[in-house]
Amino acid sequence: MFGRILKKDFLRNRIITATLFAFIMLAALLVSSATGIITELFGAMDTLLEESNAAHFAQMHSGEMIGRF
């Protein structure tokens, strides 16, 4: 019964249904792309920190520098 309702609705409103499908598909594509970009960014930041061999903190006072060089 639910399938018949969907079929009739699609046949009556083809343009609206196709437009909604396109927007939902575009939204899913943008979310997956953003997730991939964020994952790549964090991986690049980790690699940069490892390659630069920088300290993991900022020392904001005068005196002897404590940390790994």
MARBA-430782 format. One record per residue (C-alpha): residue number from 0; residue in three letters; x, y, z. Coordinates in steps of 0.2 Angstrom, whole numbers, plus 5000, padded with zeros to 4 digits. Layout:
N
     i    aa      u      v      w
   NUM   ALA      X      Y      Z
...
***
This chain:
69
     i    aa      u      v      w
     0   MET   5000   5000   5000
     1   PHE   5014   5012   5004
     2   GLY   5022   5008   4988
     3   ARG   5006   5013   4978
     4   ILE   5005   5029   4987
     5   LEU   5023   5033   4983
     6   LYS   5021   5028   4965
     7   LYS   5005   5039   4963
     8   ASP   5014   5054   4971
     9   PHE   5029   5052   4960
    10   LEU   5018   5051   4945
    11   ARG   5008   5067   4950
    12   ASN   5023   5077   4955
    13   ARG   5038   5072   4944
    14   ILE   5046   5089   4944
    15   ILE   5045   5092   4963
    16   THR   5050   5074   4967
    17   ALA   5065   5075   4955
    18   THR   5070   5092   4962
    19   LEU   5069   5086   4980
    20   PHE   5080   5071   4976
    21   ALA   5093   5081   4967
    22   PHE   5094   5093   4982
    23   ILE   5095   5079   4995
    24   MET   5108   5070   4984
    25   LEU   5118   5087   4983
    26   ALA   5117   5089   5002
    27   ALA   5124   5071   5005
    28   LEU   5138   5074   4992
    29   LEU   5143   5091   5001
    30   VAL   5143   5083   5018
    31   SER   5154   5068   5012
    32   SER   5166   5080   5004
    33   ALA   5167   5091   5019
    34   THR   5171   5076   5030
    35   GLY   5185   5070   5018
    36   ILE   5192   5087   5018
    37   ILE   5192   5089   5037
    38   THR   5200   5071   5038
    39   GLU   5213   5076   5026
    40   LEU   5217   5092   5035
    41   PHE   5219   5084   5052
    42   GLY   5231   5071   5044
    43   ALA   5241   5084   5036
    44   MET   5242   5094   5052
    45   ASP   5248   5078   5062
    46   THR   5261   5075   5048
    47   LEU   5267   5093   5049
    48   LEU   5269   5092   5068
    49   GLU   5279   5076   5066
    50   GLU   5290   5082   5052
    51   SER   5294   5099   5060
    52   ASN   5299   5091   5077
    53   ALA   5292   5106   5086
    54   ALA   5288   5107   5104
    55   HIS   5270   5102   5109
    56   PHE   5267   5118   5119
    57   ALA   5271   5136   5119
    58   GLN   5282   5143   5133
    59   MET   5276   5160   5137
    60   HIS   5288   5166   5150
    61   SER   5307   5171   5151
    62   GLY   5320   5159   5157
    63   GLU   5326   5142   5153
    64   MET   5317   5133   5139
    65   ILE   5310   5117   5144
    66   GLY   5306   5104   5131
    67   ARG   5313   5093   5117
    68   PHE   5323   5101   5103
***
